[in-house]
Amino acid sequence: MDFLVYLIIGCEIGFWVLLAAGLCTRYLLHRKRLGLALLASVPLLDVVLLTAAGADLARGGTAGSTHGLAAFYLGFSVAFGHTLIRWADVRFAHRFAGGPPPTKPAKGTAPYRRGLWIEYGRVLIAMGIAVAVLLGMIAFLAAPGETGELWAWVKRAGLVAGIWLVAGPVYGMFEQPAKVLPAQPGASART
């Protein structure tokens, strides 16, 4: 297996380790500044991955699927990383620090649909970053005859964006809000 695959796996594990360490430090040890520093260090993993992928191509490595996967990982990490950290922070604060419970809009409602479009905007940002990285690899790092796999990943970015559009916000536009059934007379409430 290519070392970039191991590095991508390592970056994903590192993301969750830094996230857990930052949240535990922040809420369980009550060291807010140190916890924030740990959470703020998460993007360094992206820098390591981007540097390694670029260095591999610059050393004469063959441009392949792992470079495309690294570009996609980087795009999604940048576009969704902050949102994932915020998502985990709210839940951790609720569980361990008496914070308010997390809220989620009901399916089929206007806030739910708006959230789907916001999420799709993040997908477009992720794909934009991935394509920019891929084009940079093609233009500056890959050997001229070995760019076919990178171009295939550029096409995949469009496919991912199209599928996400249909499966996310377009599908969400047709979801109906759940109907709340009135309580039946004489029925006891269960806890």
C-alpha positions as CSV (number, residue, x, y, z in Angstrom):
1,M,0.0,0.0,0.0
2,D,1.2,3.5,-0.9
3,F,2.6,5.6,2.0
4,L,0.1,8.4,1.1
5,V,-2.7,6.0,2.0
6,Y,-1.1,5.4,5.4
7,L,-0.6,9.1,5.8
8,I,-4.3,9.9,5.0
9,I,-5.4,7.2,7.5
10,G,-2.9,8.7,10.0
11,C,-4.3,12.2,9.4
12,E,-7.9,11.0,9.9
13,I,-6.9,9.3,13.2
14,G,-4.9,12.4,14.2
15,F,-7.9,14.6,13.5
16,W,-10.0,12.6,16.0
17,V,-7.2,12.3,18.5
18,L,-6.6,16.1,18.5
19,L,-10.3,16.7,18.6
20,A,-10.8,14.4,21.6
21,A,-7.7,15.8,23.4
22,G,-8.8,19.4,22.8
23,L,-12.3,18.8,24.1
24,C,-11.1,16.7,27.1
25,T,-8.6,19.4,27.9
26,R,-11.1,22.2,27.5
27,Y,-14.0,20.6,29.5
28,L,-12.6,17.9,31.8
29,L,-9.3,19.6,32.8
30,H,-10.8,23.1,32.5
31,R,-7.7,24.3,30.5
32,K,-9.6,26.3,27.9
33,R,-6.6,27.9,26.3
34,L,-4.7,24.7,25.9
35,G,-7.8,22.9,24.6
36,L,-8.3,25.7,22.1
37,A,-4.6,25.4,21.0
38,L,-5.1,21.6,20.5
39,L,-8.2,22.2,18.4
40,A,-6.5,25.0,16.4
41,S,-3.6,22.6,15.6
42,V,-5.9,20.3,13.6
43,P,-5.2,22.1,10.3
44,L,-1.5,21.3,10.6
45,L,-2.5,17.7,9.6
46,D,-3.7,19.1,6.3
47,V,-0.4,20.9,5.8
48,V,1.5,17.7,6.4
49,L,-0.7,15.7,4.0
50,L,-0.4,18.4,1.2
51,T,3.4,18.7,1.7
52,A,3.8,14.9,1.5
53,A,1.7,14.5,-1.6
54,G,3.5,17.4,-3.3
55,A,6.9,16.1,-2.2
56,D,6.1,12.6,-3.5
57,L,5.3,14.0,-7.0
58,A,8.3,16.3,-6.9
59,R,10.6,13.4,-6.2
60,G,9.3,11.7,-9.3
61,G,6.5,9.6,-7.9
62,T,3.9,8.4,-10.3
63,A,0.7,10.5,-10.1
64,G,-2.0,8.1,-9.0
65,S,-5.2,7.5,-7.1
66,T,-3.6,8.2,-3.8
67,H,-2.7,11.7,-4.9
68,G,-6.3,12.3,-5.9
69,L,-7.6,10.8,-2.7
70,A,-5.2,13.1,-0.8
71,A,-6.6,16.1,-2.6
72,F,-10.2,15.1,-1.9
73,Y,-9.3,14.4,1.8
74,L,-7.7,17.8,2.0
75,G,-10.7,19.5,0.5
76,F,-13.2,17.9,2.8
77,S,-11.0,18.4,5.8
78,V,-10.8,22.1,5.1
79,A,-14.5,22.6,4.2
80,F,-16.0,20.4,6.9
81,G,-13.3,20.3,9.7
82,H,-14.5,23.4,11.5
83,T,-18.1,22.3,11.3
84,L,-17.2,18.8,12.7
85,I,-15.3,20.4,15.5
86,R,-18.2,22.7,16.4
87,W,-20.6,19.7,16.2
88,A,-18.5,17.7,18.7
89,D,-17.9,20.8,20.9
90,V,-21.6,21.4,21.4
91,R,-22.2,17.7,22.3
92,F,-19.2,17.5,24.6
93,A,-20.1,20.8,26.3
94,H,-23.7,19.4,26.9
95,R,-22.5,16.1,28.2
96,F,-19.6,17.2,30.4
97,A,-20.0,21.0,31.1
98,G,-23.7,21.5,31.5
99,G,-24.1,23.2,28.1
100,P,-27.4,23.4,26.3
101,P,-28.5,20.3,24.4
102,P,-27.7,20.2,20.7
103,T,-30.6,21.1,18.5
104,K,-31.4,19.8,15.1
105,P,-34.1,21.1,12.7
106,A,-36.9,18.7,11.9
107,K,-36.8,17.1,8.5
108,G,-38.9,18.8,5.9
109,T,-38.8,22.2,7.6
110,A,-37.4,25.4,6.1
111,P,-34.4,25.4,8.5
112,Y,-33.7,21.8,7.6
113,R,-33.7,22.6,3.9
114,R,-31.5,25.7,4.4
115,G,-29.1,23.4,6.3
116,L,-28.9,21.1,3.4
117,W,-28.0,23.9,1.0
118,I,-25.4,25.2,3.5
119,E,-23.9,21.7,3.6
120,Y,-23.9,21.6,-0.2
121,G,-22.1,24.9,-0.2
122,R,-19.4,23.2,1.9
123,V,-19.3,20.3,-0.6
124,L,-18.6,22.8,-3.4
125,I,-15.8,24.4,-1.4
126,A,-14.3,21.0,-0.7
127,M,-14.5,20.1,-4.4
128,G,-13.1,23.5,-5.3
129,I,-10.1,23.0,-3.0
130,A,-9.6,19.4,-4.3
131,V,-9.7,20.5,-7.9
132,A,-7.3,23.4,-7.2
133,V,-4.8,21.1,-5.5
134,L,-5.2,18.5,-8.4
135,L,-4.6,21.2,-11.0
136,G,-1.6,22.5,-9.1
137,M,-0.2,18.9,-9.0
138,I,-0.8,18.6,-12.8
139,A,0.7,22.0,-13.6
140,F,3.7,22.0,-11.3
141,L,4.6,18.6,-9.9
142,A,3.4,15.6,-12.1
143,A,5.4,14.3,-15.0
144,P,3.8,15.5,-18.3
145,G,2.8,12.0,-19.4
146,E,1.5,10.9,-16.0
147,T,-1.4,13.3,-15.4
148,G,-4.3,11.0,-16.6
149,E,-5.2,9.7,-13.1
150,L,-5.2,13.3,-11.7
151,W,-7.5,14.5,-14.5
152,A,-9.8,11.5,-13.7
153,W,-10.0,12.8,-10.1
154,V,-10.9,16.3,-11.4
155,K,-13.9,14.7,-13.2
156,R,-14.8,12.8,-10.1
157,A,-15.1,16.1,-8.2
158,G,-17.9,17.1,-10.6
159,L,-19.6,13.7,-10.1
160,V,-19.4,13.9,-6.3
161,A,-20.9,17.5,-6.4
162,G,-23.7,16.3,-8.7
163,I,-24.6,13.3,-6.7
164,W,-24.5,15.3,-3.5
165,L,-26.8,17.9,-5.0
166,V,-29.4,15.4,-6.0
167,A,-29.2,13.3,-2.8
168,G,-29.0,16.3,-0.5
169,P,-30.8,19.5,-1.1
170,V,-32.8,18.5,-4.1
171,Y,-34.1,15.4,-2.4
172,G,-34.6,17.5,0.8
173,M,-36.9,19.9,-1.0
174,F,-39.4,17.0,-1.4
175,E,-39.3,15.7,2.1
176,Q,-42.4,16.5,4.0
177,P,-42.4,17.5,7.7
178,A,-43.3,14.7,10.0
179,K,-46.9,14.9,11.1
180,V,-47.5,15.0,14.8
181,L,-50.3,12.8,15.8
182,P,-52.6,14.0,18.6
183,A,-52.5,12.1,21.8
184,Q,-55.1,9.4,22.1
185,P,-57.6,9.9,24.9
186,G,-56.9,7.7,27.9
187,A,-53.3,6.8,26.7
188,S,-50.7,7.1,29.3
189,A,-47.4,8.9,28.6
190,R,-44.4,6.5,28.7
191,T,-41.0,7.7,29.8
